[in-house]
Amino acid sequence: QQIYVGGNHPFTFWTNDTEKVRIAGDGKFGIGCTPAAPLDTVGRGSFRYSATTSSSKRIDIEPGNTSNTIQYVTNPLNIWNSSSLTMSMLNDGKVGIGPGSPSRILTINDATLPCVQLCNGQTGTATGDGYQMQLSGFTGYLYNYDGQIIFGTSNAVALTLDTSQNATFNGLIKAGNLSISSQEIDVSSGDLI
Protein backbone atom coordinates (compact mmCIF):
# COMPACT_ATOMS: atom_id res chain seq x y z
CA GLN A 1 0.00 0.00 0.00
CA GLN A 2 1.11 3.53 -0.73
CA ILE A 3 0.05 7.04 0.17
CA TYR A 4 0.91 9.27 -2.76
CA VAL A 5 1.13 13.06 -2.79
CA GLY A 6 1.76 14.41 -6.26
CA GLY A 7 4.19 17.14 -7.23
CA ASN A 8 6.35 18.82 -4.61
CA HIS A 9 3.54 19.11 -2.08
CA PRO A 10 3.86 18.25 1.64
CA PHE A 11 1.94 15.55 3.47
CA THR A 12 0.61 16.84 6.81
CA PHE A 13 -1.00 15.43 9.96
CA TRP A 14 -3.35 17.57 12.04
CA THR A 15 -4.89 17.26 15.51
CA ASN A 16 -7.12 19.75 17.34
CA ASP A 17 -7.23 21.91 14.19
CA THR A 18 -3.43 22.39 14.27
CA GLU A 19 -0.76 20.94 12.03
CA LYS A 20 1.47 18.64 14.10
CA VAL A 21 3.57 16.69 11.56
CA ARG A 22 4.76 17.56 8.06
CA ILE A 23 6.56 15.46 5.48
CA ALA A 24 7.98 17.87 2.92
CA GLY A 25 8.15 17.14 -0.79
CA ASP A 26 11.91 16.46 -0.50
CA GLY A 27 11.35 13.84 2.24
CA LYS A 28 12.27 15.96 5.28
CA PHE A 29 10.20 15.12 8.36
CA GLY A 30 9.05 17.95 10.63
CA ILE A 31 7.31 17.79 14.01
CA GLY A 32 5.68 21.11 14.81
CA CYS A 33 7.48 22.87 11.95
CA THR A 34 8.31 23.03 8.28
CA PRO A 35 11.43 20.84 8.28
CA ALA A 36 14.81 22.26 7.32
CA ALA A 37 16.70 19.04 8.17
CA PRO A 38 15.97 15.33 7.57
CA LEU A 39 14.36 15.26 11.05
CA ASP A 40 13.34 18.63 12.49
CA THR A 41 11.41 19.43 15.66
CA VAL A 42 10.33 22.76 17.12
CA GLY A 43 8.80 23.53 20.49
CA ARG A 44 9.79 21.42 23.45
CA GLY A 45 12.01 19.49 21.08
CA SER A 46 12.39 16.48 23.35
CA PHE A 47 13.28 13.11 21.87
CA ARG A 48 12.91 10.00 24.03
CA TYR A 49 14.11 6.53 23.17
CA SER A 50 13.12 3.83 25.67
CA ALA A 51 14.35 0.25 25.79
CA THR A 52 11.22 -0.85 27.65
CA THR A 53 7.70 0.50 28.08
CA SER A 54 8.48 1.37 31.71
CA SER A 55 11.01 3.97 30.39
CA SER A 56 13.41 3.08 33.22
CA LYS A 57 16.11 2.61 30.57
CA ARG A 58 15.99 5.53 28.19
CA ILE A 59 17.75 8.48 26.56
CA ASP A 60 16.16 11.94 26.45
CA ILE A 61 17.51 14.68 24.16
CA GLU A 62 16.14 18.15 24.78
CA PRO A 63 17.45 21.50 23.49
CA GLY A 64 16.64 24.62 25.49
CA ASN A 65 17.01 28.38 25.42
CA THR A 66 19.95 28.44 27.84
CA SER A 67 21.23 24.85 27.83
CA ASN A 68 20.90 21.56 25.98
CA THR A 69 20.24 18.31 27.80
CA ILE A 70 21.10 14.70 27.07
CA GLN A 71 19.76 12.54 29.88
CA TYR A 72 20.37 8.83 30.15
CA VAL A 73 18.55 6.78 32.76
CA THR A 74 19.78 3.60 34.49
CA ASN A 75 22.44 2.52 32.00
CA PRO A 76 25.70 4.31 31.07
CA LEU A 77 25.94 6.40 27.91
CA ASN A 78 28.34 4.57 25.57
CA ILE A 79 29.82 5.80 22.28
CA TRP A 80 31.12 3.16 19.88
CA ASN A 81 32.96 3.25 16.59
CA SER A 82 32.32 0.48 14.05
CA SER A 83 33.71 -2.25 16.32
CA SER A 84 34.64 -1.10 19.84
CA LEU A 85 33.73 1.14 22.77
CA THR A 86 35.48 4.52 22.52
CA MET A 87 33.86 6.57 25.30
CA SER A 88 31.43 6.07 28.18
CA MET A 89 29.75 8.15 30.86
CA LEU A 90 28.28 6.63 34.02
CA ASN A 91 25.25 7.91 35.92
CA ASP A 92 27.51 9.29 38.67
CA GLY A 93 29.35 11.52 36.16
CA LYS A 94 32.49 9.43 35.67
CA VAL A 95 33.82 9.64 32.09
CA GLY A 96 35.88 6.95 30.42
CA ILE A 97 37.84 7.34 27.19
CA GLY A 98 38.80 4.01 25.66
CA PRO A 99 37.53 0.54 26.56
CA GLY A 100 36.44 -0.41 30.05
CA SER A 101 34.34 1.25 32.74
CA PRO A 102 35.72 4.44 34.36
CA SER A 103 36.66 4.22 38.04
CA ARG A 104 37.55 7.92 38.49
CA ILE A 105 36.02 11.22 37.32
CA LEU A 106 38.15 10.84 34.17
CA THR A 107 39.69 7.51 33.17
CA ILE A 108 41.77 7.15 30.01
CA ASN A 109 42.54 3.62 28.84
CA ASP A 110 44.78 2.86 25.87
CA ALA A 111 46.53 -0.44 25.25
CA THR A 112 49.80 1.18 24.14
CA LEU A 113 50.30 4.76 25.40
CA PRO A 114 47.45 6.51 27.25
CA CYS A 115 48.11 10.22 27.02
CA VAL A 116 46.58 13.59 27.85
CA GLN A 117 47.75 16.32 25.46
CA LEU A 118 47.21 20.06 25.95
CA CYS A 119 47.77 22.28 22.91
CA ASN A 120 47.16 25.91 22.01
CA GLY A 121 47.69 28.23 19.06
CA GLN A 122 51.45 28.34 19.65
CA THR A 123 52.29 24.67 20.15
CA GLY A 124 50.76 22.87 17.20
CA THR A 125 48.71 19.69 17.54
CA ALA A 126 50.98 16.87 16.32
CA THR A 127 52.04 13.88 18.42
CA GLY A 128 55.23 15.66 19.58
CA ASP A 129 53.59 19.00 20.43
CA GLY A 130 52.21 20.64 23.53
CA TYR A 131 52.17 19.51 27.15
CA GLN A 132 51.56 15.80 27.71
CA MET A 133 51.02 13.39 30.56
CA GLN A 134 51.74 9.80 29.50
CA LEU A 135 51.82 6.31 30.96
CA SER A 136 54.16 3.73 29.39
CA GLY A 137 53.94 0.39 31.15
CA PHE A 138 54.28 1.26 34.85
CA THR A 139 56.23 4.49 34.22
CA GLY A 140 54.54 7.89 34.14
CA TYR A 141 55.90 10.84 32.15
CA LEU A 142 55.33 14.59 32.07
CA TYR A 143 56.54 16.30 28.89
CA ASN A 144 56.41 19.82 27.59
CA TYR A 145 57.60 19.44 24.02
CA ASP A 146 57.64 23.17 23.35
CA GLY A 147 58.80 24.90 26.54
CA GLN A 148 59.49 24.74 30.25
CA ILE A 149 57.53 23.04 33.02
CA ILE A 150 56.66 24.96 36.16
CA PHE A 151 55.53 23.42 39.46
CA GLY A 152 53.96 25.65 42.07
CA THR A 153 52.00 25.73 45.29
CA SER A 154 49.95 28.46 46.98
CA ASN A 155 49.97 30.51 43.76
CA ALA A 156 53.79 30.69 43.76
CA VAL A 157 56.45 29.03 41.59
CA ALA A 158 58.35 26.30 43.44
CA LEU A 159 60.30 24.53 40.70
CA THR A 160 61.07 25.37 37.07
CA LEU A 161 62.43 22.87 34.55
CA ASP A 162 63.71 24.70 31.47
CA THR A 163 64.17 23.39 27.95
CA SER A 164 67.80 22.40 28.69
CA GLN A 165 66.70 20.18 31.61
CA ASN A 166 68.00 22.68 34.20
CA ALA A 167 66.02 22.84 37.45
CA THR A 168 65.52 26.05 39.38
CA PHE A 169 64.18 25.75 42.92
CA ASN A 170 62.58 28.70 44.64
CA GLY A 171 62.83 28.14 48.37
CA LEU A 172 64.23 25.54 50.70
CA ILE A 173 65.48 22.21 49.28
CA LYS A 174 65.14 19.30 51.70
CA ALA A 175 67.00 16.28 50.38
CA GLY A 176 66.93 12.84 51.94
CA ASN A 177 68.42 10.94 49.03
CA LEU A 178 69.29 13.49 46.35
CA SER A 179 71.03 12.27 43.19
CA ILE A 180 72.57 14.84 40.81
CA SER A 181 73.58 13.25 37.50
CA SER A 182 75.78 16.19 36.41
CA GLN A 183 77.77 15.95 39.68
CA GLU A 184 77.18 19.65 40.24
CA ILE A 185 74.63 21.55 42.27
CA ASP A 186 74.35 25.32 42.43
CA VAL A 187 72.45 26.87 45.31
CA SER A 188 72.30 30.56 44.48
CA SER A 189 69.85 31.44 47.23
CA GLY A 190 68.25 29.68 50.15
CA ASP A 191 69.57 26.58 51.87
CA LEU A 192 70.31 22.98 50.96
CA ILE A 193 69.53 20.66 53.87
VENZI-V755260 format. One record per helix or strand. SS is the DSSP state (@ for helix, = for strand). FROM is the first residue (numbers start at 1). TO is the last residue. Records with the same first field share a line. If there is no record, write none. Layout:
SS: FROM-TO / FROM-TO
This chain:
=: 11-15 / 18-23 / 29-31 / 39-41 / 46-50 / 58-63 / 68-73 / 77-80 / 85-89 / 95-97 / 106-108 / 114-118 / 131-136 / 139-144 / 149-153 / 156-161 / 167-169 / 173-173 / 192-192
